[in-house]
Every structure is written in structure tokens, then in C-alpha cells.
């Protein structure tokens, strides 16, 4: 665990807390004599602590931003795709997950949900091992690049998360599908399509499926927001026409 602690930049006084945070329920089910429980309770705690720390950080860092935008940014920072990316790319948690054989065989180390929940559990473990200040420092290091990306707007931070936040309340989750994977193994290009409510709203290309999905999400955000602006203009024009008609009617009377 010392290697992982060095990777995440935190040394536990109680290493069992970190091991518990990495224990998937499938491992606990297959090893009933193992002394450590699955990470679900730590995930529950970490989810709440992470949400509070991120909300506080946004409130402090961006005093000029209104509540609605802060809410959107918080959702992007703590959503599944963002946390899974941080867990995999920055902390390498997938390599340390304690998984059952079936979960391991079906790609559990790369599964977004497993990575997201493990990271939330690690946050909960840090909180229990030390205190809120130490956890705040850990989260700040973990999400530093993402906080800085917000200076230029939230869409660049996590376009997939931004698209999900924009659509899921009305239309449900965006649906990504692979259209093509072309080229030699060392120079592969992927093309992905994203649908919202069954309608194609974006396509993207990249050197990985994940990158192509990001590009598709960016295009979808631009498409949907152009539609929102057009709708606002049409609504404004319709209102102006109604007012004009009412005024003319008044003159005629």
C-alpha cells in the first residue's frame, strides 16, 4: 500500500481504511473470512464529504458566479465520468481494487462505476483517518486541474459530464455508440455518435474511444445550446409579435 499512498499523496495512520476503500463487494462475497468489509459505507460517507468540500471550494474560488452555474460545476466535478477519470488517470486506483474473480474477468478494474465508488470511498477513508482539513487538502490536490479548467468554463473540464447534467433531468442519459474504429493498431482512429432522446446530436473522432466520446459530447453541447438560443430568440420574436398585435388592436378600438 505504500506505493499507492505515494501515488495519492497521503499516508494513512490506519492502512486498513485504505484497503477497505478498495474492497469491492464481489471480493467480500467471495472471501467471507476476510476481515475487511466492502467499501459501500465508506463510499456513502465520502460522497457526502466530497460534495461539501467541492461546494465550499467553488463558493470560495468563484465569488462572482451565481448559484445556478455553481450547481452545474459541482455536478460536473463529482459526477461519475469525472471521478472515474481522476481515479484511473491520476491515482491509478483501478490497479489496486480488490475484486472478485467474476468482476475481474469482466473488466472491473476499468469499469467507471467501480472507479467512481472507490474514489469516493478513499475520500471517506481520508476523512476518518484524519479530519476535514486533511480531506480538503487531498481533494484540492486531486481536483486541482479540474478547478483550474473552470476558469475557462465548465464544458472543457468534462464535456461528457456537462452533457449528462444538461439532459438527464428531461431526456435521460446520453447514449454513445461506436461508429468506426479504423487504422493500424498503433495509429487507431475512433468515431463515436451520441444520441439524446433517440436523436443524434453529435459526433466525434479521437485516438481512443474515450477521446471520441468527449469530442462527440462537445459537439452535442454546442448543438443543444444553439437550439436553446434559437428557442429563446423565437420566443422573444413571438412575444414581440403578440405585443405589436395587441397594440394595433388597441389603436383600432
N, C-alpha and C positions, 0 to 999 in steps of 0.2 A: 504493500500500500504506500510505501514511502515514495515510490516513483510517481504514483498518481497524485499524492499530496504535493509533490514538487510541481507537477503539471498544473494543478488547480490553484497553487499558491496559498495553500492553507494546511497547517499541521494540526491534526486532531489530538486533543487530550484523551479522548475516548475513541480509539480507532474503530471500535465495534459500531459506532454510529455511522461511519462512512461505509462500512461493509453492509450494514442494514440498508442504507440508501441505495445500494447497488443490487439488492436481492429482489429479483422478480418473483412473482407469486408462483410461477411454474417451477422454479428451483425449490421453493419452500414446500410445494406439494410433493415433489419427488424425493425430498430429503427431510422427512418429518422429524428426524432426530437432530437436525441442525439447530443450534441454539438461537440463531438469529431469525426474527420474523421477516415477512416480506416488507417492501418499502412503502406500502399503501398509507400507513398512518403518518409517516414522515412526509410523504407527498402531500397529504392533506394540510399538514402544518406549513410546509414550505410554500405551497401555493398561496396561502393567506399572507405569509410574511413577505414573499416576493412581490405580491400585488401592492402591499402597503409601501414597501421601500421604493418601488418604481413610481408610484403615485407621488410620494414625497419628493423624489428626485426631479420629476417633471415639474412639479409645482415650484420648486426652488430654482431650477435652471432656466425656466421659461416664464418669467413673471408677466410677460405681455400677451401670452397665449390664453385664449378663452377656454372655458370648461369643455366645450364640445370637442375641440381639437385635442386637448389633453387626454380626454377619454379615448379618442381614436388612437392616439400614440401609445397610451398604456396598453390597449388591446393588442396592438402590433408587437409591442415588446414582450408580452407574456403569452402570446399565442403559441400553439403547437409548433408551427414551422420555424419560428424564431428560436424557441428554446431547444428544439431538436438540432438546429444548425449549430448553435453555440455548444451544445453538449458534444456533438460529433467533431466539429472543426477546431474548436478552441480548447476543449477539455479532454477530448478523446475518451469519453465515458463509455462508449459502446464496447471498447476492448476490455473493460473491467466489469461489465454486467455479469451477475450470477444468474444464469438461465438454466431452465430445464432442457432436456435433450430435444424435445419436440420444438420448443421455441428457438433453440439454437439452430436446428436443422432448417427452419423455415425463414431464416434471415432476421432473427430477433435482435441481433446486435445493431442492425441498421434501421430497424423499424422506428418510425417517427414517434409513435406513442410511447414506446419504451424509453427512448432517449429523453423525451419531454418529461415524463414522470420521474425518471432517475434524477434529472437536474433539479426538479422541484424538491425531491427528497433530499438531495445534497444540501440545498438551501436550508431545509428544515433541520438537517443534521448540524450544520454550522451554527444555526441559531441555538440549538440545545447545548452544543459543546461550549459555546462562549456566551455571547449576548447580542443585542440588536446592533450595537455599533460595529462589532466584528462582521456581522452578517451584511450590514450596509456596505462596508469596505469590500467584501467579497463580491457582492452583486455589482458594485460600481466597476470593479476590475473586469468582471465577466461580461458586462454590457457596455463597456466604455466606448467601443467603436460604434455601437448602435446609438448611444446617446449623441455622439458627435455627428452621426449621419442625420439626425433630426434637425440639425442646423440648416440643412438644405431642403427639409421637408420629409415627411414620413414615408412617401412612396418608394424612395430609393433605399430606405432601410430594409424594407421587407415587402416587396410588391405582392407576393402571394398572400401574406397576412393582411395587407391593406385591402386586397380584392375580397378576401373572405369576410372581413369586417364590414365592407360596403354592401355585400349581397346576402349574407346568411340570414339576416333577420326577415327578409321578404322572400327570397328565392332559394335559400338553402346554400350548401357549399358549392363552390365552383367545381366543375368536372374536367379534369385534364386527361387527354388521350394522346398517345404517341402516334404521329402520322408517318414518320420515316426515321430510319437510322441508316445513314449512308457513309461510304468511305471505308478505307482500311482501318484496322484495329487501332493503329497508332494516331490516326487523324480522323476520328469519327465525328460526324455531324448529326445532330438530332433535331427533329422538327415536331413541335407539340402544338396541339389545339386546345383551347379552353372554352367550355360552354357554361352559360349561366341560364338556368331555367330552360335548358334544351336548345338555347340559341348560341351559335358561335360568336364570341365577342373578341377573340384574339388568337393570334398565332405567334410562335417564337421559335428561334433557332439558337443552338449553342453546342459547345463541345461536350456537354453532358446533358442527360435528361433533365436534371435539376436546373441547369442554366437555361435550357429551352423553356421550361415551365415558368421561370422568373420573367423571361422576355415576353412570353405569352400573357402573363399577368399584367405586365406594364402596359402592353397594347390594350388589354381589356379595360384597365383603369382609364386610359385615355379615351377609349370608345364610350364607356359608360358616362364619364364626366362631360364629354361633348354632348351626349344625349341629355344630361341634366341641364346643361347650359341652354341647349336648344329649347328644352321644355320650358325653362324659365322665361326665355325670350318670347316664345309663343304665348305663354300665359300672360306676359306683360302686354303683348300686342292685342290679345283678346280683351284684356281689361280696358285698354285704351279705346278699342273699338266700341265696347259697351258704353263707356263714359261718353264718347262722342255721339253715339246714337241717342243716348238719354238726353244729352244737351240739345240736340237737334229737335227731338220730340218736344222738349220744353219750350223751345222757341216757337215751334209751330202752334203750340197751345196758346 
